[in-house]
Amino acid sequence: MALAPLKTIVLDRDGVINQDSVKYVKSYEEWIPIAGSIEAIVSLHLAGYRVLIATNQSGLARRLFDEYSLAKIHQKLCTIVEEAGGFVSGIFYCPHSPDDNCDCRKPRTGLLAQAEKEFGCSLTGSYFIGDSLRDLLAGKAFGMRPVLVRTGNGLATIRELKGTDLEDVPIFDDLSSATQNILSIIE
């Protein structure tokens, strides 16, 4: 008997999984999970979701931290999730500044295309949970189902949605409540 294909969900990192900072999250010590976010990732994993992260990390281009520091941050995230019983299948990040005009910086969809290629899957119809307009725009442009959380930049993003075609995007207090809602839907 063949196993059913995994459902995939994509999460933004800063402001969704961990506390964000206007000064950037630059080190292992500065990376602090938002209450309930680790448990939400575990719940998604246990429910059969492949959990991917797509994150803009312009602090690299700004030389605020290096690839080694970023790897340590991501290792911390993955270790905490694994110790709680979950798994993050992949982390895709854009190292460029907003002025670099790259294809991978959200709201462009290069990170999502990389994820599809690496995992041999389609993200069309999958959820993309973010806290900024660029997350929602990337998800929508890639045929995904964007979801907004109020954590991080979420409250400011709600104001930006007025008058856009994303005005009716589902909005939740945090990753935990978004996850509870998604898992309550029978697909």
PLY file of the C-alpha trace (Angstrom):
ply
format ascii 1.0
element vertex 187
property float x
property float y
property float z
element edge 186
property int vertex1
property int vertex2
end_header
0.00 0.00 0.00
1.40 3.39 -1.01
1.61 6.16 1.55
-0.47 9.27 0.91
1.63 12.24 -0.19
2.50 14.66 2.59
0.58 17.88 2.81
2.97 20.82 2.94
2.73 24.03 4.91
5.10 26.99 4.62
5.84 29.31 7.52
7.62 32.63 7.65
10.18 32.70 10.47
10.62 36.08 12.20
7.38 37.28 13.75
5.64 33.94 13.17
7.83 31.31 14.85
10.13 33.57 16.83
10.08 37.09 18.19
11.07 39.65 15.58
13.32 42.66 16.10
13.74 45.91 14.18
17.46 45.38 14.87
17.25 41.89 13.26
17.63 38.52 14.92
21.40 38.18 14.59
22.44 35.39 16.93
21.55 32.12 18.58
20.87 34.00 21.82
18.54 36.53 20.16
16.37 33.81 18.61
13.44 33.40 21.02
10.36 31.37 20.07
6.91 32.93 20.36
4.82 31.13 22.99
3.06 28.14 21.43
4.90 28.26 18.10
7.07 25.20 18.69
4.05 23.18 19.82
2.19 24.35 16.70
4.97 23.05 14.44
4.95 19.74 16.32
1.16 19.51 15.86
1.48 20.14 12.14
4.19 17.50 11.81
2.21 14.93 13.78
-0.86 15.65 11.62
1.14 14.67 8.51
2.30 18.04 7.28
5.74 18.65 5.79
6.76 21.89 7.52
8.90 24.29 5.48
10.16 27.74 6.38
10.65 30.58 3.86
12.37 33.64 5.29
13.96 36.86 4.07
17.31 37.36 5.83
18.64 40.67 4.52
20.77 40.97 7.66
23.26 38.78 5.77
23.58 41.33 2.95
23.76 44.12 5.52
26.62 42.23 7.23
24.81 42.21 10.57
25.47 38.47 10.90
27.08 35.76 8.80
26.03 32.38 7.35
27.50 30.57 10.36
25.37 32.60 12.79
22.28 31.98 10.65
23.04 28.23 10.58
23.31 28.22 14.40
19.94 29.99 14.67
18.32 27.47 12.34
19.93 24.57 14.17
18.49 25.92 17.44
15.02 26.14 15.88
15.21 22.61 14.45
16.63 21.11 17.63
13.92 22.63 19.83
11.22 21.38 17.42
12.74 17.88 17.26
13.12 17.66 21.05
9.40 18.46 21.30
8.52 15.67 18.84
8.25 17.56 15.55
10.33 18.10 12.44
11.14 20.99 10.10
11.78 19.49 6.68
13.47 22.50 5.13
14.45 26.12 5.64
14.77 28.35 2.59
16.15 31.86 3.00
16.91 34.88 0.88
20.30 36.40 1.81
19.82 39.51 -0.34
18.96 43.11 0.50
15.74 44.69 -0.79
17.83 46.58 -3.39
19.38 43.45 -4.92
16.37 42.77 -7.18
16.65 39.00 -6.68
13.98 36.42 -7.39
14.07 34.86 -3.93
13.17 37.83 -1.73
9.52 37.72 -0.78
7.12 38.92 -2.16
8.80 37.23 -5.11
8.39 33.48 -5.22
11.90 32.11 -5.72
12.06 30.53 -2.26
8.80 28.70 -2.93
10.06 27.49 -6.31
13.23 26.22 -4.59
11.11 24.32 -2.06
9.01 22.69 -4.79
12.11 21.66 -6.70
13.92 20.26 -3.65
10.94 18.27 -2.42
9.44 17.37 -5.80
6.05 18.64 -4.68
3.52 21.27 -5.62
2.76 24.02 -3.14
-0.39 25.05 -5.00
-3.25 25.06 -2.52
-0.92 24.72 0.49
-1.05 27.17 3.39
1.53 29.94 3.76
1.46 31.52 7.23
3.12 34.90 7.59
3.05 38.19 9.45
3.76 40.60 6.61
2.17 41.67 3.36
5.16 40.30 1.41
4.47 36.82 2.87
0.84 36.98 1.82
1.69 38.30 -1.64
4.27 35.55 -2.24
1.83 32.86 -1.16
-0.99 34.23 -3.30
1.27 34.66 -6.35
2.31 31.01 -6.00
-1.26 29.73 -5.81
-1.09 29.07 -2.08
-3.57 29.90 0.69
-2.14 32.86 2.62
-2.86 33.15 6.35
-1.91 36.15 8.51
-0.93 36.11 12.18
-1.10 39.17 14.42
2.32 38.49 15.97
5.43 40.20 14.59
4.34 42.71 11.94
0.83 41.28 11.76
-1.05 44.21 13.29
0.59 46.68 10.89
-0.10 44.29 8.01
-3.82 44.23 8.81
-3.90 47.97 8.07
-2.05 47.41 4.78
-4.66 44.89 3.62
-7.48 47.43 3.40
-8.50 47.90 -0.22
-6.39 45.00 -1.53
-7.48 41.65 -2.91
-6.05 40.11 0.28
-8.55 41.90 2.53
-10.39 38.66 3.29
-7.30 36.59 4.17
-7.83 34.57 7.37
-6.26 36.30 10.40
-5.30 34.60 13.67
-3.69 35.75 16.90
-0.58 33.58 16.43
0.82 30.44 14.81
-0.78 28.29 17.49
-4.32 29.52 16.79
-3.78 29.39 13.01
-2.57 25.81 13.34
-5.53 24.80 15.50
-7.86 26.20 12.84
-6.07 24.49 9.96
-6.03 21.15 11.76
-9.74 21.45 12.56
-10.62 21.65 8.87
-11.32 18.28 7.29
-9.61 18.38 3.92
0 1
1 2
2 3
3 4
4 5
5 6
6 7
7 8
8 9
9 10
10 11
11 12
12 13
13 14
14 15
15 16
16 17
17 18
18 19
19 20
20 21
21 22
22 23
23 24
24 25
25 26
26 27
27 28
28 29
29 30
30 31
31 32
32 33
33 34
34 35
35 36
36 37
37 38
38 39
39 40
40 41
41 42
42 43
43 44
44 45
45 46
46 47
47 48
48 49
49 50
50 51
51 52
52 53
53 54
54 55
55 56
56 57
57 58
58 59
59 60
60 61
61 62
62 63
63 64
64 65
65 66
66 67
67 68
68 69
69 70
70 71
71 72
72 73
73 74
74 75
75 76
76 77
77 78
78 79
79 80
80 81
81 82
82 83
83 84
84 85
85 86
86 87
87 88
88 89
89 90
90 91
91 92
92 93
93 94
94 95
95 96
96 97
97 98
98 99
99 100
100 101
101 102
102 103
103 104
104 105
105 106
106 107
107 108
108 109
109 110
110 111
111 112
112 113
113 114
114 115
115 116
116 117
117 118
118 119
119 120
120 121
121 122
122 123
123 124
124 125
125 126
126 127
127 128
128 129
129 130
130 131
131 132
132 133
133 134
134 135
135 136
136 137
137 138
138 139
139 140
140 141
141 142
142 143
143 144
144 145
145 146
146 147
147 148
148 149
149 150
150 151
151 152
152 153
153 154
154 155
155 156
156 157
157 158
158 159
159 160
160 161
161 162
162 163
163 164
164 165
165 166
166 167
167 168
168 169
169 170
170 171
171 172
172 173
173 174
174 175
175 176
176 177
177 178
178 179
179 180
180 181
181 182
182 183
183 184
184 185
185 186
